[in-house]
């Protein structure tokens, strides 16, 4: 671990800096993503089959590989809670970007990639925050520039991506909205999708408003916690995997609150 990372992570309870809090929650977001995704590997999720088929892997081999992939994911998810090793974080970036890109590569909507910005955003932000990469002559990444830009951009992308899929009347989103007795026929889902896309665009204008961010957080919690309620209990893995969707707005709230208390 470099000196910047050590200074941020090695804090006492009495001096739990904003940076240390953000590191903690980013690690928690990454861990949730990997553990949730890994549990689906053990469950041999049928929806994964097309991703293997994209590379010419048969259904039978895919089924046998899923638990192995799942075990690696869970190992990474646990390890990231215990260590901020830069190679673990770098792997988290590569793997989350790769799995997000698998959706459009398998013929799905590109909205699937954007909707998973809550997966790849936290490891990218953590890698920058800990100073494992620098720009120019910087010795320490400024949380108000690069890291903050990643947090805002990925929150915006995941909202736009989810809204995009709603406009396309994605079957899973339709099922979740139907569970809440939200009409999914006609133009209702299009309006809902446009609403989410609008929220995503407003992130760049209202990122300093905690009221706006709490609204986004509540929306994401209410939509993603539907999975285990309308399906099987193991669908909670879907909710856990999306941990970054909830923690990105929460981290921005922490930053806003810190600014108001110190300036």
Secondary structure, 3 states (H helix, E strand, C coil): CCHHHHHHHCCCHHHCCHHHHHHHHHHHHHHHHHHHHHHHHHCCCHHHHHHHHCCCCCHHHHHHHHHHHHHHHHHHHHHHHHCCCHHHHHHHHHHHHHHHHHHHHCCCCCHHHHHCHHHHHHHHHHHHHCCCCCCCCCCCCCHHHHHHHHHHHHHHHHHHHHHHHHHCCCHHHHHHHHHCCCCCCCCHHHHHHHHHHHHHHHHHHHCCCHHHHHHHHHHHHHHHCHHHHHCCHHHHHHHHHCHHHHHHHHHHHHHHHHHHHHC
